[in-house]
Amino acid sequence: MSIIVTGRRMPVTDALREYAEEKIGHSMKVMDVHPLDAEIVLLVEKNPANPNPAVCEVTLRTKGHIIRVEESEEDMYAAIDVAAAKVVRQLRKYKTRVIDRKIRASVELAGAQPKVADETDLDELMEELARDEEILRIKEIEFVPMTEEEALIHIDLLGHDFFAYTDRDTNLVNVLYRRDGGGYGLLKQSD
C-alpha cells in the first residue's frame, strides 16, 4: 500500500502530509483491500466567492479498478476528514460488489458452502446496496416541442430539479436542470 500526497497551487506542509496519510491510510486499512495505491491531491481554490475553498481529491487504484473521491470544505483538515469517510464507503461498496461477488461465484462453482456468520452479514449488506440502486418509479413523459422559456416555466411549476423537453426550433432533446449554486443549466443534444 503506497500513499502519495501532493499539492496543487499550494505547498504541502509535513503536518498536513502526515494527517492526510494517517486519515486516508486508516480508511484503506479498515477495508483490507490489496493491492491498493492512493494518490491524494490537496488544493485551495482562489475564488473568494467559494465558501469551501479547501479541496481534497483521493484516487485509489486496485486490480484494474479506480475509486475516486473529491471533497470540498472550509478547512483542509475538514476536507481530508470528509474524504476519508467517503473513501471507506466507496471501498465498502467496491469490496461487496466486486470482490465478494467473485468469491461467491467461485464458491458456488466449487460446490462449497460459504461461512454462515459472514454470509448473513454479507447478504444484509448486499440487500441494502441493492435497495439503494433500485429504480423506484418509472414515469412516461411526452416530449412536447417548446422553447427554453416555456421549459423554465415547467421546471418551476413541477418543482423538479430537471426537465427534459424537445426544442421547438431544432427538434432535439434538451435537459434543463437547477444548479446547486442557483440558476439553471441546459444540456443540449449535439447535432
C-alpha positions in Angstrom: 0.0 0.0 0.0 1.5 3.3 -1.1 0.2 6.8 -0.5 1.4 9.8 -2.4 0.4 13.3 -1.2 0.8 16.3 -3.5 -0.3 19.9 -3.5 -1.7 21.8 -6.5 -1.1 25.5 -6.4 -0.1 25.2 -2.7 2.7 23.9 -0.6 2.0 20.7 1.4 3.4 21.0 5.0 4.8 18.0 6.8 1.9 18.2 9.3 -0.7 18.2 6.5 1.0 15.4 4.7 1.1 13.2 7.8 -2.5 14.0 8.6 -3.6 13.0 5.1 -1.5 9.9 5.1 -2.9 8.9 8.5 -6.6 9.5 7.8 -6.7 8.1 4.3 -4.3 5.3 5.2 -6.5 4.3 8.1 -9.6 4.3 5.9 -7.8 2.0 3.5 -6.6 -0.4 6.2 -10.2 -0.7 7.6 -11.5 -2.3 4.4 -8.4 -4.5 3.9 -8.3 -4.4 0.1 -5.0 -5.4 -1.5 -3.2 -4.2 -3.6 -4.2 -0.6 -3.1 -2.4 2.6 -4.0 -3.6 6.1 -3.2 -2.9 9.4 -4.7 -4.0 12.4 -2.6 -4.1 15.9 -4.2 -4.7 18.9 -1.9 -5.6 22.3 -3.4 -7.1 25.6 -2.4 -9.5 27.4 -4.7 -8.6 31.0 -5.0 -12.2 32.2 -5.7 -13.3 34.4 -2.8 -16.9 33.6 -3.5 -16.4 29.9 -2.9 -17.5 29.0 0.7 -15.5 25.7 0.6 -12.1 26.5 -0.9 -10.1 23.6 0.5 -10.3 20.5 -1.8 -9.1 17.0 -1.2 -9.0 14.7 -4.2 -8.3 11.0 -3.5 -7.7 8.5 -6.3 -7.4 4.8 -5.3 -6.1 2.1 -7.7 -6.6 -1.6 -7.2 -6.7 -4.6 -9.6 -8.0 -2.7 -12.6 -10.5 -0.5 -10.7 -10.2 3.2 -9.9 -12.1 4.7 -7.0 -12.2 8.5 -6.9 -13.3 10.8 -4.1 -13.3 14.6 -4.2 -14.5 16.7 -1.2 -14.5 20.5 -0.6 -14.7 22.1 2.9 -13.9 25.3 4.6 -10.7 23.9 6.1 -8.2 21.5 4.6 -8.2 19.2 7.6 -12.0 19.0 7.5 -11.8 18.2 3.7 -9.4 15.4 4.5 -11.7 14.0 7.2 -14.8 14.1 4.9 -12.8 12.5 2.1 -11.6 9.7 4.4 -15.1 8.9 5.4 -16.2 8.8 1.8 -13.2 6.5 0.9 -14.5 4.0 3.5 -17.9 4.0 1.9 -16.5 3.7 -1.6 -14.2 0.8 -0.6 -17.0 -1.0 1.2 -19.1 -0.7 -2.0 -16.1 -2.0 -4.1 -15.5 -4.8 -1.7 -19.0 -6.0 -1.5 -19.7 -5.7 -5.2 -16.5 -6.8 -6.9 -14.5 -8.9 -4.5 -17.3 -10.7 -2.6 -19.2 -11.5 -5.8 -16.1 -13.1 -7.3 -15.7 -15.1 -4.1 -19.3 -16.2 -4.1 -19.1 -17.2 -7.7 -16.0 -19.3 -7.1 -17.5 -20.9 -4.0 -20.7 -21.8 -5.9 -18.7 -23.3 -8.8 -16.7 -25.4 -6.3 -19.9 -26.5 -4.6 -18.7 -25.5 -1.1 -20.7 -23.6 1.4 -19.5 -20.2 2.5 -19.2 -19.4 6.2 -22.6 -18.9 7.8 -21.7 -16.0 10.1 -20.1 -13.9 7.3 -22.9 -14.9 4.8 -25.7 -13.3 6.8 -23.8 -10.1 7.3 -22.9 -10.0 3.6 -26.4 -10.8 2.5 -27.8 -7.9 4.6 -25.2 -5.5 3.1 -25.9 -6.7 -0.4 -29.6 -6.2 0.0 -29.1 -2.7 1.4 -26.9 -1.9 -1.6 -29.4 -3.3 -4.0 -32.2 -1.1 -2.5 -30.0 1.9 -3.0 -29.7 1.2 -6.7 -33.3 0.1 -7.3 -35.5 2.0 -9.7 -38.4 3.1 -7.5 -40.5 4.8 -10.1 -40.9 4.8 -13.8 -42.6 7.8 -15.3 -43.5 8.2 -19.0 -43.5 11.7 -20.4 -44.4 13.2 -23.8 -41.8 15.4 -25.3 -43.8 18.4 -26.4 -41.8 20.8 -28.6 -41.2 24.0 -26.6 -38.8 26.9 -26.1 -36.3 27.4 -23.3 -38.6 30.0 -21.6 -41.5 27.5 -21.6 -39.2 24.8 -20.2 -38.2 27.2 -17.4 -41.9 27.7 -16.5 -42.5 23.9 -16.5 -39.5 23.2 -14.2 -40.7 25.8 -11.7 -44.3 24.6 -11.9 -43.3 20.9 -11.4 -40.8 21.7 -8.7 -38.3 19.2 -10.2 -34.5 19.6 -10.3 -34.5 18.9 -14.0 -36.8 18.9 -17.0 -36.4 17.2 -20.4 -38.0 18.6 -23.5 -37.8 18.8 -27.3 -36.5 22.1 -28.5 -39.1 23.7 -30.8 -36.5 25.1 -33.2 -34.1 22.2 -33.6 -36.4 19.2 -32.7 -33.5 17.9 -30.5 -33.9 16.7 -26.9 -32.6 19.2 -24.2 -32.4 18.9 -20.5 -32.8 21.9 -18.2 -31.6 21.5 -14.7 -31.5 23.5 -11.5 -27.9 24.3 -10.4 -26.8 23.9 -6.7 -25.4 27.4 -6.6 -28.6 28.9 -8.0 -29.7 29.5 -11.6 -30.2 26.9 -14.3 -28.1 24.8 -16.6 -29.0 23.5 -20.1 -27.8 20.2 -21.7 -28.2 20.4 -25.4 -28.1 17.4 -27.7 -25.4 17.9 -30.3 -26.4 18.0 -34.0 
